[in-house]
């Protein structure tokens, strides 16, 4: 004998839970993609005066800060927020210039005096660029039919590329409605092998570079914690 009424109720409850989970996953993915893309943009080039003004005057960063707070990353995001607020101590016309100088000091000078944003530097014994990580990322981009923007004149293993790949990958999985457990495991493996294998070393080096402001050291510290939190959330 079967209990058809109870069975129907159970099926309905199960379906509702599945729908709720899928909806939550879609919402989480939209936020994840936006934050990965934000980091990709931040590290790809110097912050412009327009971006800086937007962050300071239009409360744009306040919204981003709230997103990080929801991920239990408030201390790290608060550090970035304070660094941005501290820029007001400088003449307005000098702020973007100081940030450009900091960007160059941390990311563009020789390895001994900076923190190169390339996986090859941290994963190769000789710390030379264009090593195996560059080739691996190039192959990965090709396999996913992705190309770097023509104006982005950096090796394929630049930190911004990893963040942008994650953003595009998340967007693609949502558009194709791919099973979340499968894509989550694939993304965990990518983060572990391609990004987290060197991101902590990159962050440690960034914290040691003497710069005028704390904006970029704070951003890199936040980026590492965000990736760690995202990786943990994916491991369900």
PAZAPA-4460 file (N, C-alpha, C; in steps of 0.05 Angstrom, whole numbers, plus 32768, in hexadecimal, padded with zeros to 4 digits):
% residues 236
    n_x    n_y    n_z   ca_x   ca_y   ca_z    c_x    c_y    c_z   seq   type   mol
   8011   7FE8   8000   8000   8000   8000   8011   8019   8000     1      X     A
   800A   802D   7FF0   8019   8046   7FEF   8009   805C   7FFB     2      X     A
   8017   8070   8005   800B   8088   8010   800E   809E   7FFC     3      X     A
   7FFB   80A0   7FE9   7FFE   80B2   7FD3   7FFE   80CF   7FDB     4      X     A
   7FEE   80D6   7FEF   7FED   80F2   7FF8   8007   80FB   8004     5      X     A
   8011   80EA   8016   802B   80F0   8023   8041   80F1   800E     6      X     A
   8040   80DF   7FFB   8055   80DD   7FE7   8055   80F7   7FD6     7      X     A
   803D   8100   7FCF   803A   8118   7FBF   8045   8130   7FCE     8      X     A
   803F   8131   7FE8   8048   8147   7FF9   8066   8147   7FFB     9      X     A
   8072   812E   7FFE   808F   812C   8000   809C   8135   7FE6    10      X     A
   8090   812C   7FD0   809C   8134   7FB6   809A   8152   7FB2    11      X     A
   8084   815D   7FBA   8081   817A   7FB7   8095   818A   7FC8    12      X     A
   8099   8180   7FE1   80AC   818D   7FF3   80C8   818B   7FE8    13      X     A
   80CF   8173   7FDD   80E9   816E   7FD1   80ED   8180   7FB9    14      X     A
   80D9   8183   7FA9   80DB   8194   7F91   80DF   81B1   7F99    15      X     A
   80D0   81BA   7FAE   80D3   81D5   7FB8   80EF   81DB   7FC2    16      X     A
   80FA   81C7   7FD0   8115   81CB   7FDB   812A   81CC   7FC5    17      X     A
   8125   81BB   7FB0   8138   81BB   7F99   8137   81D6   7F8B    18      X     A
   811E   81E0   7F88   811A   81FA   7F7A   8127   8210   7F8A    19      X     A
   8123   8210   7FA4   812F   8224   7FB5   814E   8224   7FB4    20      X     A
   8159   820B   7FB5   8176   8209   7FB3   8180   8213   7F99    21      X     A
   8173   820C   7F83   817B   8215   7F69   817A   8234   7F67    22      X     A
   8165   823F   7F72   8161   825C   7F72   8178   826A   7F82    23      X     A
   817E   825F   7F99   8193   826A   7FAA   81AE   8267   7F9B    24      X     A
   81B2   8251   7F8E   81CB   824D   7F7F   81CE   8261   7F69    25      X     A
   81B9   8266   7F5B   81B9   827A   7F45   81C0   8296   7F50    26      X     A
   81B3   829D   7F66   81B8   82B7   7F72   81D5   82B9   7F7C    27      X     A
   81DF   82A4   7F89   81FA   82A4   7F92   820E   82A6   7F7B    28      X     A
   8208   8298   7F65   821A   8298   7F4E   821B   82B4   7F42    29      X     A
   8204   82C2   7F41   8204   82DD   7F36   8216   82EF   7F46    30      X     A
   8216   82EC   7F60   8227   82FC   7F72   8244   82F4   7F6F    31      X     A
   8249   82DA   7F6D   8264   82D0   7F6A   8270   82DB   7F51    32      X     A
   8262   82D9   7F3B   826C   82E3   7F21   8272   8300   7F22    33      X     A
   8261   8310   7F2E   8265   832D   7F30   827E   8333   7F40    34      X     A
   8283   8325   7F56   829A   832B   7F66   82B4   8322   7F59    35      X     A
   82B4   830A   7F4C   82CB   8302   7F3D   82D2   8315   7F27    36      X     A
   82BE   831F   7F19   82C3   8332   7F04   82CD   834D   7F0F    37      X     A
   82C3   8354   7F26   82CC   836D   7F33   82EA   836B   7F39    38      X     A
   82F3   8355   7F45   830F   8351   7F4B   831F   8351   7F31    39      X     A
   8315   8344   7F1C   8324   8343   7F03   8329   835F   7EF8    40      X     A
   8315   8370   7EFA   8318   838C   7EF1   832B   839C   7F03    41      X     A
   832A   8397   7F1D   833A   83A6   7F30   8358   83A1   7F2B    42      X     A
   835F   8388   7F25   837B   8381   7F22   8385   8382   7F05    43      X     A
   8374   8387   7EF2   837C   8388   7ED6   838A   83A1   7ECF    44      X     A
   8382   83B7   7EDC   838E   83D1   7ED5   838B   83E4   7EED    45      X     A
   8399   83FB   7EEC   8397   840F   7F01   837A   8419   7F04    46      X     A
   8373   841F   7F1D   8359   842B   7F21   8359   8447   7F15    47      X     A
   8344   844D   7F05   8343   8467   7EF9   8336   847B   7F0C    48      X     A
   8339   8495   7F06   832D   84AA   7F16   830E   84A6   7F17    49      X     A
   8303   849E   7F01   82E6   849B   7F00   82DD   8484   7F12    50      X     A
   82EC   846E   7F11   82E5   8457   7F23   82E8   845F   7F40    51      X     A
   82FD   846D   7F46   8302   8475   7F61   82ED   8488   7F6B    52      X     A
   82E5   849B   7F5B   82D0   84AE   7F62   82B5   849F   7F66    53      X     A
   82B1   848B   7F55   8299   847B   7F58   8298   846C   7F72    54      X     A
   82AE   8461   7F79   82B0   8453   7F93   82AB   8465   7FAA    55      X     A
   82B7   847D   7FA9   82B6   8490   7FBF   829C   84A0   7FC1    56      X     A
   8292   84A8   7FAB   827C   84BB   7FAB   8260   84AF   7FA7    57      X     A
   825F   8498   7F99   8245   848C   7F93   823F   8474   7FA4    58      X     A
   824F   8470   7FB9   824B   8459   7FCC   824B   843E   7FBD    59      X     A
   8259   843D   7FA6   825A   8424   7F97   8268   840E   7FA8    60      X     A
   827E   8416   7FB4   828C   8402   7FC4   827D   83F9   7FDD    61      X     A
   826B   840A   7FE6   825B   8403   7FFE   824A   83EA   7FF7    62      X     A
   823F   83E9   7FDF   8230   83D2   7FD7   8241   83B9   7FD4    63      X     A
   8259   83BC   7FC9   826C   83A6   7FC7   8274   839D   7FE3    64      X     A
   8279   83B0   7FF5   8280   83AA   8011   826B   8398   801E    65      X     A
   8251   839F   8019   823C   838F   8025   823C   8372   801B    66      X     A
   8243   836F   8001   8245   8354   7FF6   825B   8344   8004    67      X     A
   8271   8350   800A   8286   8342   8018   827F   833D   8035    68      X     A
   8271   8350   8041   8267   834C   805D   8256   8333   805E    69      X     A
   8245   832F   804A   8233   8318   804A   8242   82FE   8048    70      X     A
   825B   8300   803E   826C   82E8   803C   827F   82E5   8054    71      X     A
   827A   82F4   8069   828A   82F4   8081   82A7   82FE   807C    72      X     A
   82A9   8310   806A   82C4   831B   8063   82C5   8339   806B    73      X     A
   82B5   8341   807F   82B4   835D   8087   82CF   8369   808E    74      X     A
   82E0   835B   809E   82FA   8368   80A5   830B   836F   808D    75      X     A
   830B   835D   8079   831C   8361   8062   8310   8377   8050    76      X     A
   82F6   8377   804D   82E9   838C   803D   82EA   83A7   804A    77      X     A
   82E8   83A6   8065   82EA   83C0   8074   8306   83CC   8071    78      X     A
   831A   83BB   806E   8335   83C6   806A   8337   83D4   804F    79      X     A
   832A   83C9   803A   8329   83D6   8020   831A   83F0   8022    80      X     A
   8303   83EF   8030   82F3   8407   8032   8302   841D   8041    81      X     A
   8311   8416   8055   8321   842A   8064   8337   8436   8052    82      X     A
   8343   8424   8042   8359   842D   8030   834E   8441   801C    83      X     A
   8336   843C   8012   8329   844E   7FFF   8322   8468   800D    84      X     A
   8317   8467   8025   8310   847F   8034   8329   8490   803B    85      X     A
   833F   8482   8040   8358   8490   8047   8363   84A0   8030    86      X     A
   835B   849A   8018   8364   84A9   8000   835B   84C6   8002    87      X     A
   8346   84CB   8011   833D   84E7   8014   8351   84F9   8021    88      X     A
   8365   84ED   802E   837A   84FD   803A   838D   8509   8025    89      X     A
   838B   84FE   800D   839C   8508   7FF6   838C   851C   7FE6    90      X     A
   8399   852F   7FD9   838B   8541   7FC6   837C   8530   7FB1    91      X     A
   8364   8538   7FAA   8354   8528   7F98   8362   8522   7F7E    92      X     A
   8371   8536   7F73   837E   8533   7F5A   8396   8520   7F5B    93      X     A
   839E   8519   7F74   83B6   8507   7F77   83AE   84EA   7F7D    94      X     A
   8395   84E5   7F83   838E   84CA   7F8C   8392   84B5   7F77    95      X     A
   8388   84B9   7F5F   838B   84A5   7F4A   83A9   84A2   7F43    96      X     A
   83B8   84B7   7F44   83D4   84B5   7F3E   83E3   84A5   7F53    97      X     A
   83DC   84A8   7F6C   83E8   8499   7F81   83E1   847B   7F7F    98      X     A
   83C8   8475   7F78   83C0   845A   7F74   83CE   844D   7F5C    99      X     A
   83D2   845D   7F47   83E0   8453   7F2F   83FD   844C   7F36   100      X     A
   8409   845D   7F47   8425   8458   7F50   8426   843F   7F61   101      X     A
   8412   843B   7F72   8411   8423   7F83   840D   840A   7F71   102      X     A
   83FC   840D   7F5D   83F7   83F6   7F4B   8411   83EE   7F3E   103      X     A
   8420   8402   7F34   8439   83FC   7F27   844D   83F0   7F3B   104      X     A
   844F   83FB   7F53   8461   83F1   7F67   845C   83D4   7F6E   105      X     A
   8443   83CD   7F71   843D   83B2   7F7A   843D   839E   7F63   106      X     A
   8431   83A5   7F4C   842C   8392   7F37   843E   8393   7F1F   107      X     A
   844B   83AA   7F1A   8459   83AE   7F00   8477   83AE   7F02   108      X     A
   8483   83B2   7F19   84A0   83B3   7F1B   84AB   8397   7F1A   109      X     A
   84C6   8395   7F1C   84D3   837B   7F1B   84CB   836B   7F34   110      X     A
   84CE   8351   7F32   84C5   833F   7F47   84D1   8345   7F62   111      X     A
   84EA   834D   7F64   84F6   8352   7F7D   84EA   836A   7F8C   112      X     A
   84DE   837C   7F7E   84D3   8394   7F8A   84B5   8396   7F89   113      X     A
   84A8   8381   7F80   848B   8382   7F7D   847E   8367   7F83   114      X     A
   8465   8364   7F7D   8456   834B   7F80   8449   8345   7F65   115      X     A
   8458   8339   7F53   844E   8333   7F38   8433   8324   7F39   116      X     A
   841F   832C   7F2A   8405   831F   7F2C   8402   8307   7F18   117      X     A
   8417   82F7   7F17   8418   82E1   7F04   841E   82C6   7F12   118      X     A
   840E   82B2   7F0B   8412   8298   7F18   842E   828D   7F14   119      X     A
   843A   8291   7EFC   8454   8287   7EF6   8469   8290   7F0A   120      X     A
   8467   82A8   7F13   847B   82B3   7F26   847B   82A3   7F40   121      X     A
   8465   829A   7F49   8463   828D   7F63   8464   826E   7F61   122      X     A
   845F   8263   7F49   845F   8246   7F47   8477   823B   7F38   123      X     A
   8488   824D   7F2E   84A0   8244   7F20   84B9   8248   7F32   124      X     A
   84CB   8235   7F32   84E2   8237   7F43   84F3   8250   7F3C   125      X     A
   84F5   8256   7F23   8506   826C   7F1A   84F7   8287   7F1A   126      X     A
   84DD   8286   7F21   84CC   829F   7F23   84CB   82AE   7F08   127      X     A
   84CD   829F   7EF3   84CC   82AB   7ED9   84AF   82AB   7ECE   128      X     A
   84A8   82C0   7EBF   848E   82C1   7EB4   848B   82B0   7E9B   129      X     A
   8473   82AC   7E92   846D   829C   7E7A   8475   827F   7E7E   130      X     A
   8473   8275   7E96   847A   8259   7E9B   8461   8247   7E99   131      X     A
   8462   8230   7EA4   844D   821C   7EA1   8431   8226   7EA8   132      X     A
   842D   8236   7EBE   8412   8240   7EC3   8407   8251   7EAD   133      X     A
   8418   8260   7E9F   840F   8270   7E88   8404   825D   7E72   134      X     A
   8413   8248   7E6D   840B   8235   7E58   83F1   8227   7E5F   135      X     A
   83EF   8220   7E79   83D7   8212   7E82   83BE   8223   7E80   136      X     A
   83C1   823C   7E88   83AA   824E   7E86   83A3   8254   7E68   137      X     A
   83B8   8256   7E58   83B3   825A   7E3B   83A3   8243   7E2F   138      X     A
   83AB   822B   7E37   839D   8213   7E2E   8380   8212   7E38   139      X     A
   837D   821A   7E52   8362   821A   7E5D   8350   822E   7E4F   140      X     A
   835A   8246   7E4A   834B   825A   7E3C   8343   8250   7E20   141      X     A
   8355   8243   7E13   834F   8239   7DF8   833A   8223   7DF9   142      X     A
   833B   8212   7E0E   8328   81FC   7E10   830C   8207   7E16   143      X     A
   830B   821F   7E23   82F1   822B   7E29   82E8   8240   7E14   144      X     A
   82F8   8241   7DFF   82F3   8254   7DE9   82F2   8271   7DF3   145      X     A
   8305   8277   7E04   8308   8292   7E10   8321   829F   7E06   146      X     A
   8320   82B9   7E01   8337   82C8   7DF9   8339   82E2   7E0A   147      X     A
   8352   82E9   7E10   8356   8302   7E1F   8351   831A   7E0D   148      X     A
   8348   832F   7E19   8343   8347   7E09   835D   8351   7DFC   149      X     A
   835B   835A   7DE4   8372   8362   7DD5   8382   8378   7DE3   150      X     A
   8375   8388   7DF3   8383   839E   7E00   838F   8395   7E1B   151      X     A
   838B   837C   7E22   8397   8372   7E3B   83B1   8365   7E35   152      X     A
   83C7   8373   7E38   83E1   836A   7E30   83F0   835D   7E47   153      X     A
   83E4   8348   7E52   83F0   833A   7E68   83F1   831C   7E62   154      X     A
   8403   830D   7E70   8403   82F0   7E6C   83E9   82E3   7E76   155      X     A
   83E3   82CC   7E6C   83CA   82BF   7E72   83C7   82B7   7E8F   156      X     A
   83DD   82B6   7E9E   83DC   82AF   7EBA   83DB   82C7   7ECD   157      X     A
   83D3   82DE   7EC2   83CE   82F6   7ED3   83B7   82F1   7EE5   158      X     A
   83B8   82FA   7EFE   83A3   82F5   7F11   8387   82FD   7F07   159      X     A
   8386   8313   7EF8   836C   831C   7EEE   835F   8307   7EDC   160      X     A
   836F   82F8   7ECE   8364   82E4   7EBB   8355   82CE   7ECB   161      X     A
   8361   82C6   7EE1   8354   82B1   7EF1   8339   82BA   7EFC   162      X     A
   8338   82D3   7F05   831F   82DE   7F0F   830A   82E1   7EF9   163      X     A
   8313   82E9   7EE1   8300   82EC   7ECB   82F6   82D1   7EC1   164      X     A
   8308   82BD   7EC1   8300   82A2   7EB9   82EA   8298   7ECC   165      X     A
   82ED   829C   7EE6   82D9   8293   7EF8   82BE   82A2   7EF3   166      X     A
   82BF   82BC   7EEE   82A7   82CA   7EE9   8299   82C0   7ED0   167      X     A
   82A7   82BC   7EBB   829C   82B2   7EA2   8292   8296   7EA5   168      X     A
   82A0   8286   7EB3   8298   826A   7EB8   827E   8269   7EC7   169      X     A
   827C   8279   7EDC   8263   827A   7EEC   824B   8283   7EDA   170      X     A
   8250   8298   7ECA   823B   82A1   7EB8   8232   828C   7EA5   171      X     A
   8245   827D   7E9A   823F   8268   7E86   822F   8252   7E93   172      X     A
   8237   824A   7EAC   8229   8234   7EB9   820C   823C   7EBF   173      X     A
   8207   8255   7EC5   81EC   825E   7ECA   81DB   825E   7EB0   174      X     A
   81E8   8268   7E9A   81D9   8269   7E81   81D2   824D   7E76   175      X     A
   81E4   823A   7E7B   81E0   821F   7E71   81D1   820E   7E85   176      X     A
   81CB   8219   7E9D   81BD   820A   7EB2   81CB   81EF   7EB8   177      X     A
   81E5   81F0   7EBB   81F5   81D9   7EC1   81F1   81D0   7EDE   178      X     A
   81F1   81B6   7EE3   81EE   81AC   7EFE   8202   81B8   7F11   179      X     A
   81F8   81C4   7F27   820A   81D4   7F38   821F   81C3   7F46   180      X     A
   8219   81AA   7F4D   822C   819A   7F5B   8244   8194   7F49   181      X     A
   823F   818F   7F2F   8255   8189   7F1D   8267   81A1   7F18   182      X     A
   825B   81B8   7F13   826B   81D0   7F0D   8279   81D9   7F26   183      X     A
   826C   81D6   7F3D   8279   81DE   7F56   8293   81CF   7F5B   184      X     A
   8293   81B5   7F56   82AB   81A5   7F5A   82C0   81AC   7F46   185      X     A
   82B9   81B2   7F2E   82CC   81BB   7F1A   82D9   81D5   7F21   186      X     A
   82C9   81E7   7F2C   82D3   8201   7F34   82E5   81FF   7F4C   187      X     A
   82DF   81ED   7F5F   82F0   81E8   7F76   830B   81DF   7F6C   188      X     A
   830C   81CD   7F59   8325   81C2   7F4F   8335   81D8   7F41   189      X     A
   8327   81E9   7F32   8335   8200   7F25   8341   8213   7F39   190      X     A
   8331   821A   7F4D   833B   822D   7F61   8353   8222   7F70   191      X     A
   8351   8208   7F77   8367   81FB   7F86   8381   81FA   7F76   192      X     A
   837F   81F2   7F5D   8397   81ED   7F4D   83A1   8206   7F3F   193      X     A
   838F   8217   7F36   8397   822D   7F25   839B   8247   7F34   194      X     A
   838C   824C   7F49   838D   8266   7F56   8397   8264   7F73   195      X     A
   838B   8253   7F83   8393   8252   7FA0   83AF   8246   7FA3   196      X     A
   83BA   823A   7F8F   83D5   822F   7F91   83EA   8244   7F93   197      X     A
   83E3   825E   7F8D   83F7   8273   7F8E   83EB   828D   7F99   198      X     A
   83D1   828F   7F9D   83C5   82A9   7FA5   83CF   82B2   7FC0   199      X     A
   83D3   82A0   7FD3   83DD   82A8   7FEE   83F9   82B3   7FED   200      X     A
   840A   82A8   7FDB   8425   82B3   7FD8   8424   82CF   7FCC   201      X     A
   8413   82D2   7FB9   840F   82EC   7FAD   8406   8301   7FC2   202      X     A
   83F2   82F9   7FD2   83E9   830B   7FE7   83FE   8312   7FFB   203      X     A
   840D   82FE   8004   8422   8302   8017   8437   8316   800D   204      X     A
   843D   8314   7FF4   8451   8326   7FE8   8445   8342   7FE5   205      X     A
   842C   8344   7FDE   841F   835E   7FDC   8420   836E   7FF6   206      X     A
   841C   835F   800C   841B   836C   8026   8436   8378   802F   207      X     A
   844C   836F   8022   8467   8378   8029   8471   838F   8018   208      X     A
   8463   8396   8003   846B   83AB   7FF1   8464   83C6   7FFD   209      X     A
   8477   83D8   7FFF   8472   83F2   800A   8465   8404   7FF5   210      X     A
   844D   840D   7FFB   843E   841E   7FE8   8432   8435   7FF7   211      X     A
   8428   8449   7FE8   841E   8461   7FF4   8403   845C   8002   212      X     A
   83F2   844C   7FF6   83D8   8446   8002   83D5   8428   8007   213      X     A
   83BF   8421   8015   83BA   8405   801C   83A6   83F9   8009   214      X     A
   839E   8407   7FF4   8388   83FD   7FE3   838E   83E2   7FD6   215      X     A
   83A5   83E0   7FC9   83AA   83C7   7FBA   83B1   83B0   7FCD   216      X     A
   83C2   83B4   7FE2   83C6   839E   7FF5   83AC   8394   8001   217      X     A
   839A   83A7   8008   8380   839F   8014   836F   8390   8000   218      X     A
   8370   8398   7FE6   8360   838B   7FD2   836A   836E   7FCD   219      X     A
   8384   836A   7FCD   838F   834F   7FC9   8388   833D   7FE0   220      X     A
   838A   8348   7FF9   8383   8338   8010   8365   8330   800F   221      X     A
   8354   8342   8007   8338   833D   8004   8333   8328   7FEF   222      X     A
   8341   832A   7FD9   833E   8317   7FC3   8344   82FB   7FCB   223      X     A
   835A   82F8   7FDA   8362   82DD   7FE3   834C   82D1   7FF5   224      X     A
   8342   82E1   8008   832D   82D7   801A   8313   82D1   800C   225      X     A
   830D   82E1   7FF8   82F5   82DC   7FE8   82F7   82C1   7FDA   226      X     A
   830E   82BC   7FCD   8311   82A2   7FBF   8310   828B   7FD2   227      X     A
   831D   828E   7FE9   831C   8278   7FFD   82FF   8273   8007   228      X     A
   82F0   8289   800B   82D4   8286   8014   82C3   8279   7FFE   229      X     A
   82C8   8281   7FE5   82B9   8276   7FCF   82BF   8259   7FCB   230      X     A
   82D8   8252   7FCE   82E0   8236   7FCB   82D3   8225   7FE0   231      X     A
   82D2   822F   7FF9   82C6   8220   800F   82A8   821D   800A   232      X     A
   829B   8232   8000   827E   8230   7FFB   8277   821C   7FE5   233      X     A
   8289   8219   7FD2   8285   8206   7FBC   8288   81E9   7FC4   234      X     A
   8295   81E5   7FDA   829C   81C9   7FE2   8285   81BE   7FF3   235      X     A
   826D   81BA   7FE6   8256   81B0   7FF4   8250   8193   7FEC   236      X     A
***
